[in-house]
């Protein structure tokens, strides 16, 4: 009989607890590290086999782990991954973003084979179908795309004051630009690398945070496509949507309705492709791939260190563009 895999989850907030539960459902034993003892105890509740740690060095030294999930705030990711890889021989699953900037994230490139990056929307079946339809040319050549992520920060973790959430703190890697780089990653996954960006990255609301809460990005591709990304931590009701406009029509994905809309006429008439499923399905997809990676069965990683660095290069260019009020040419900034 195969023994249960021992997984260390570094970071026992909501993301770490979700990864731990999912890996537990797939037959692993999740142990938890977090500097906050209350979070460790909450995460490990009901699981007497779980280790509980408030010191990262002690967690690493406790046993030979089969894997580690890095679910701490982004400013800790790179150092924790490198320390783990230096002391243990197993693969790492890292939450996104890989770090707070591309330069620090690039320290992980030489270890890319041992790291799976969790930009989880790549595992969301409707978005895989959306990408396939774009690449099949259902709307012809894509001319422009619009990405919208608008969700009030106070609604994200209603069980705790939002001021306690790392998202409220720039120094921990919080803010709309970094956390919602999900949509930057999707743009790269759909269209590849752009030529330039022009961005505004601001704090404009009354939220009690020091991170950015409103981001506007205009992206240009050398091949002609134009992309607009809007990210905010203010909006109610929440909206997450993607719209692609091509020569033969439009293709829309609405997360809240979980539907792909395909339109080819001037009138508002859509062909609807609804999807079943719940948000945790994408995280379960990541967990299954990670177990396959531990077992040496994963031959094609859906999201890599290189993908994470590419997204952060866009993030860095957006910051520079906003600070200097100019278009930034990627690769020549």
Number of C-alpha atoms within 10 A of each C-alpha: 3 4 7 13 18 22 24 28 31 30 25 28 20 13 16 24 23 17 24 26 16 21 23 18 12 15 13 19 21 29 26 29 30 24 14 14 16 11 20 25 19 13 27 21 10 9 13 10 11 19 21 21 23 18 13 18 14 11 21 18 12 11 12 14 19 20 24 25 28 30 26 23 23 24 19 18 22 20 15 16 22 15 13 23 17 9 12 18 13 18 26 28 25 26 22 23 27 31 26 25 21 20 13 16 22 20 15 22 15 10 15 16 14 18 24 23 25 28 26 20 18 20 19 19 16 22 21 14 13 21 16 13 15 19 15 11 13 19 21 16 18 22 17 19 21 17 22 19 22 22 20 16 23 17 16 13 12 9 8 11 10 18 15 11 18 19 26 23 18 16 15 18 22 24 29 27 30 25 16 21 21 20 23 20 24 19 22 15 16 16 17 12 16 20 17 21 24 21 26 19 23 19 17 12 13 8 17 10 21 15 23 23 27 21 24 19 23 17 23 20 17 10 9 12 18 17 20 19 19 21 27 27 26 21 15 11 8 16 18 18 19 22 20 21 20 20 14 15 17 23 24 21 23 18 17 10 12 18 19 23 18 21 18 17 11 7 7 7 11 15 11 13 13 13 12 8 11 10 11 14 15 19 22 21 16 28 22 16 21 25 21 13 23 18 12 10 11 14 9 9 15 16 19 21 25 17 17 27 24 19 26 27 18 26 22 20 22 28 20 20 22 21 13 12 13 14 19 23 15 15 9 7 11
